[in-house]
């Protein structure tokens, strides 16, 4: 974890994107940085503490570094991201008796940026994974993806530049088996920056398609959870936090978000002060100006 901390600091402070001077990766780059990770903390665990979900700490650490640097680097940092790698392992036994297993990583979302919205449905902060074609998986594994799309149950963090939108992915197993899953940010939402609103926490639901009234909300991390045929794990990754005052967001961008289904016209009014006429699919400019004036007072 100490190595990860050094890498995070170097990338944030000495990367080509943030520095006009090329800084080589040598001892001089790291000597000024002191890492304090008390033994027994999640950044420096002590046996026999669980340590399998190691990417979780790395992502949360990078997110916290960004938050700490926000006051001095306002034009270079972003709002809170999902800061989570959703790693899922599915396994079971086919009717033929053969054992099967599938591992996957699900996307999250970045926070709003100084000049643009946070990217939707994307690995963020620290990740290096590919997206597996669902059609190919269904041909080779006894599982079906019932749903895979941008999250639509909760809005992203409001801001002049809104937070990115996470995904919802519902995988249904066709044989009895087990699911292990690790994720993060099920209780604390990605933070907003410079007046931006918080994002949305993640969640994980397990249910059976033949027993629709039984839905179990899972913790952010669980291991070896026994499932039956037609059980579904639906993972909702966190939405990113917003950057800047939502009342400064372009009314046209708000309209586009509403028409794209990213959030409701009611949310546009309450969070952004934008009055959208759904019948004409336009912004009521006069009503918007008046509402924003009242909200800014």
Secondary structure by P-SEA (a helix, b strand, c coil): caaaaaaaaaaaccccccccccccccccccccbbbbbcccccccccccccccaaaaaaaaaaaaaaaaaccccccccccccccccbbbbbbbbccccbbbbbbbbbbbbbcccccccccccccccbbbbbbccaaaaaacccccccccccccccccccccbbbbbbbbbbbbbccccccccccccccccbbbcccbbbbbbbbbbbbbcccccbbbbbccccccccccccbbbbbbcbbbbbccccccccaaaaaaaaaaccccaaaaaacccccccccccccaaaaaaaaaaaaac
